[in-house]
Amino acid sequence: MAQLYNKPEYKPVRKFLRNNSTKAEIILWRFLKKKQIDGFKFRRQHSVGSFIVDFYCPEKRLAIELDGDVHEVDKQAAYDRVRQRKIESLGIKVLRFTNENVIQNVEDVLKAIVAEVC
């Protein structure tokens, strides 16, 4: 059976993404790391199949994606929908938030995440 999570060939890309995080990713990671959300472990830039999700909680099979302005472009939005369906077909729930929402309303984003994991 093929490896589904954190395929070795994606390691350089995952590392690059972790080292070049957006402001929203940095803010949200402050609250997700070290099991701060009800003791659940989250991973940053975790590969699932051929995709890399921003954050992933393996215990709850929950992916969190943060979308910047580029995700509002029709072509990118269509790709995001297909990508999300493929990830969800693996039994993983995907929560999406805009970067702006995380930066301006991190408390509401955290409430939505807590509601999903609890």
Protein Blocks (a to p, Z undefined) as FASTA:
>chain_A
ZZfbhpfklmmmmmmmmmmccfklmmmmmmmgghlngoiacdehiaehjbccfbdcfklo
pacddddfklmpmklmmmmmmmmmmmmmnopacddddfklmmmmmmmmmmmmmmmmZZ
